[in-house]
Amino acid sequence: MTEKNTSQNLLLQPQDNERLSNLCGLLDENLRQIETYMSVQISNRGNSFIIKGDRLNVPLTSSLIEKLYVISAEEELTSKQLHMYMNNTSDDTESNTNKIIYDSDDIFLKCKKITIRPKSKSQQEYVKAIMDNDLTFGIGSAGTGKTYLAVACAIYLLEKDLIKKIFLVRPAIEAGEKLGFLPGDLSEKVNPYLQPIYDALDDVLGAERVSKLIEKKVIEIAPLAYMRGRTLNDAFILLDEGQNTTIAQMEMFLTRIGFGSKAVVTGDTSQIDLPRDSRSGLKDCLEFMPKINGAHITKFKPNDVMRHKIVKDIIKEYDRRKK
């Protein structure tokens, strides 16, 4: 073993064969995936593990396995989940720390269908901000989980009877919000622009429950323009793709917040689709929002992207080229 290599013994407690099976995967495929990604060697007998490899990667891998073992008690560990957790761990390696970013033992959303855990410090901050504030902004590129986590928070609050309704809106910029000429009812007209929200709802609630709640108007999904003239009390209001609102539209949205309500605005200020002579309402309000009590802004970084590592690297490169 070279000076740069080390080994570490790890004993997982309590011993639970079902959790160990979930952690290791079929024929230890999860352990092999961790070995490949973290460039280490892992051997185990029951709940006793030995990790060998680079002196920086070994403690990171040990911490990762400990966290995954905690999660294995409540969630089935899939290849996709492993990849996201390891992405966060490798980001720590790049920043020369020996502590996993993911440290959210006490921050999670236990919904009826699934339990959602923030997977980065920014995601932890974001979820906590949504719960603690009347108005929260999630600013970052695609894949940071800003829309998914906002929807998960809305479902969690609904299931706890802390809100009565969920309103999900998005500026249908591609259609200029002039949807009257399109065939079908309102949902059918705007669905193509709201598919990311539907995807998140289906994942957290299940398609059947989503349909029933929409039918009962407990969940309303609409283009932003349809909020004009309404004041929403005891509701969770999500504005997705907020960067594509005009200043007037953003003002209209922010003044719809009623008593007992929470509002979340998500957006990516680097992906504005408005005409060049229109200023983004999101960029405009972010300039004065720090002065507003009860409002919080979470800014996600490229390292928060919960997608394939190549996507994270591509985003970093585009950001570098813009500077």
N, C-alpha and C positions, 0 to 999 in steps of 0.2 A: 504494500500500500504506500503510495507516494505521500509527500508532505501535504499536497493539496487534497488528498483523499482522507476520508474518515469513515467511521461506522457508528451507528447509534442503535441501542436497544429500545424498544417501545412496547409497553404492556397496556393494552386497552381494557378499561374497566367501565362498567361491570362486564363480565364475560357473558355473551349472548350469542348463541350460534346463528340465530336468525339474522341478527344485525351483522355479524361477521360475514355471512353468506351474501347479504346485500352489499356490503362494503367491497368484498373481493370480486364479486361477479361470477358468472358462470365460467367454470374452468379458470378462475383467477384472471379473467379478461380485464377487469377494472385495474387490478394491480399491474398488469402488463402495460396498460395504457398510461398509468402514472409513471412507471419505469421509463418508458420511451420519452414522455414529455419532459420529465424532470431529470433525465440522464442519470438515473441511479439504479441500484439493484435492490430488490425487496424480496425477502424470504420470510415465511411465517410458519408457526406451528400453533394452531388455535388463535388465541388472542395475543400471542407473543411474536413481535416482529423485529427483524434486523434490517436496517437500511444502510447501504454502503454507497459511497460515491463522493463527489466534490464536497468539500467542507462547508460550502455555502448552501448547496442544494439539499444536503442531508437533513439539516434542521428544518428547512422549509417543507420538505416532504413529510417529515414527522408531524409537524403542525397541521399540514393538510390532511393527513390520515386521521389525526385526532378529531378534527372538525367534521370530516366526512362520517366518522363513526357516530358522532352526536346526531348528525342529520339522518343517518341510516335508521334511527329509531322511528322516524316519522315519514320519511320519503323513500321511494324507490330510486336508487341511484342509477340513472341512465347514462349512456355514453355522452350525450349532449350536456347533461349537468356536470359531469366530471370535467369536460372540456372547459366550461365556463369557470369553474372553481380553479382549475389549473392555470387558466389565463391570468387570473388575479394573482396567483402565487408567482408566476413567472415575471409579472410586472414588478413585484417586490424585488426579485433577483436583479432586474435591470437597474433598480434604484439603490442597490447595495444595502438593503436592509435584511434582517433575518426574522421578520415577523410577517405573517400573512395579513393582507389587507382585510380579508373577510373576517370580521370579528363581531357577529351580530347574534350572539346567543340569546340576548334579551330583546331583540328587535325582529319580530316576525308577524305575519298576518295569518292567523289560523281561520280560514274560511271553511265552510261545510264540506266543500269538495276537495280542496287542496290547501296545503300550508305554503305560503310564499315567504321566502327569506331574502332580504337584500344581500347582494353578492359583492358589494364594494363599499368603501367608506362613503362615497358620494350617494350611493343608493340608500344607505342607512340614514344619512343626513336628510335626504329627500323624503323618505317615509315618515321620519320623526317630525319634519317640518309640516307635512300635510296634516298630521294628527294634532300638532300644537298651534297651528296658525289658521286664520280665516282665508288667507289667500297665499298660494304657493306657486312659484314659477320653476319649471324644470327646463333648463336650457342646455342643449347638447345635440350631438349628431344622432343619426339613426342607430338603433341597436344598444343605446345606453339604458333602456328599460323605463324611460320617463313616462310613456303612455301606458305601458303594461302595469307598472306599479301604481299609477294614479287610478286605473280601473280597479285594481286589486283593493286599494284603500277604500274606494267607493263601495264595493261589494261587502267588504268587512264591516263598514259602518252601517250599511243597510241591514245586514244579518244581525247586528247588535242592536237594531232599532234606534240608532242614534241619528238617522236621517229617514225621511219618508220617500224620497224620490231621487233618481239619478238622471241628470241631463247631460248628454254627450253631444257636443257640437264641434263643427269643423268648417272653416271657410271653403266653399266649393269653388276655388279660384279658377279651376280649369273650365268651369261652365259659367263663370262670371256671376254665379249665384242667380242666374236667370234660368230657372229650371222648369218653368211652366210649359215650355214647348215639348219637354220630354214625356214619353208615354209612362203610364203607371201612377201609383200614389206617391206620396212624399218619400216614404222609405225606399221604394224602388228607384226613385230618381236620384236620391243622394247616396244610396248604398255603395256605389263604386268609390266614392270619396271617403267613406267611413269604414272601409273594410278592416284597417288595422285595429279599430276599436272593437268591431265585431269579433275579430280573432282573439283579442284579449278577453272579452266577455265569455266567449265559448270555452276558453281554456280554464277560466276561474269558476264559471258557473255550470257549464255544459249547455249545449245548444238548445235542449228542450226547455230548461228553466229560463234561458234568455228569451225564448219566444213567448213563454207565458207571461213574464214580467213586462215585456214590450206590449203584449196584448192588453194587460191590465193598466198600462201607462205608468207603471212604477219606474220603468226605464224609458226615457224618451231620447231618440236619436234624430238630430235634425241639422240642416245647414245653419250657420250662424245667423243669417238674416231673419230666421223665423223666431228669434228671441226678442226681437224689438217689441217694446211695450209690455213686457212681462217682468214681474218681480218674483223671484224664486225663494221661498222660505223653506226651512228644514230640508234642504236639498244638497246634493253633491253635484257641482257643476264643473265639467271638464271642457276646456277649449283646447283642442289639439291643432297642431300646425299653426300656432298663433303668429308666427312670423309673416303669414300671408293675410293678416288683417290690415286694414287701413287704420289710421289714427281714430277716425270716427267710429269704426266698427269696434275697436278695442275699448274705446270709452263707453260705447253702448253695452258691451259685454260686462265690463267691470262694474257698471252701475245697475246691473240686474241682480246682484248679490243681496239676498234678503236675510232676515233674522234666522239664526240657527243653521245657516248654510256654510259650506266650505266651497271654495273655488280653486281650481288648479289650471294653470296655463302652461302648455308645453310648446316647445318650438326650437328651431335651429336657425339662428340668425345668419348663418352662412348659406342658407338655402331659401332665399326669398324669390318667389315667383311673381310678385307684383310688377306692374308696368314701371319703367324706370323713373317716371315722374311722380310715383306714389311712394311715400315714406312708410315704412313698416310700423304698424301700431305697436308691435311688440318691442322693437328697438327703441321707440319713442318712450314708452312707459317705463322701460328698464332704467332710463336716465333719472327718473324721480322716485321710483318705487322704494329705494332704500330709506326715504324719508317717511314712509307710511308705516305706522304701527300696525302690527298684526299681519304684515306681509313678509315673505321670505323668498329669497332667490337661491336655488341650487344650480351651480354651473358644473355640468359633467365634463370630463376630460376624455381624450381618446382612449386612455387606459380603462375607462369604464364601459367601453363597448363590449357587450356580451354576445359576441358572434365569433366566427372563426378567426384565429389569430391573424390570418392574412388580411382580413378586413380591417383589423386594428392597425396593422402596419401601413396599409394603403391610406387610411385616414390621416395617420401621422405624417406621411409623405406629402399628401395634399396640403395639410396645414403648414408644413415647412415651406412648400413652394409659394404659398400665399404671402409669406412674410417678406 
